Amino acid sequence: MTNNTIQSYKDLRVWQKSMDLVIAVYALMGNYPKSELYVLAVHTRKTAISIPSNIAEGKMRGTRKDYRHFLLTAFASGAELETQLLIAKRLSWSKNLNFSEVDQLLDEVMRMLNVLIAKLV
């Protein structure tokens, strides 16, 4: 960044954190049983990927209205991701998995999105 201005979506801390979230989700999914690789793990990965993707797309659309719309979509994807993680946590095979990093990053991203969305009203 130059002079603390946003030159690109890549300069947004929320985009950077959401990228960290995707990596953490992928790491966690590596511990899912093979039986879940084509069901819950696939949906969870896609949902995680949609968060930074929507932030980037909204930022590049060029209008405040479009930006806010895509941030709301990213926020909704965050809720979807949280739901998928809650489902996984209820399944017996997940009892020994550590969800803490993913939970912390998701919480942080959701808070950041919430603040950014509120500023764009």
Secondary structure as UniProt FT lines:
FT   TURN            3..4
FT   HELIX           9..11
FT   HELIX           13..29
FT   TURN            30..31
FT   HELIX           34..36
FT   TURN            37..39
FT   HELIX           40..61
FT   HELIX           64..90
FT   HELIX           92..94
FT   TURN            95..96
FT   HELIX           100..119
//
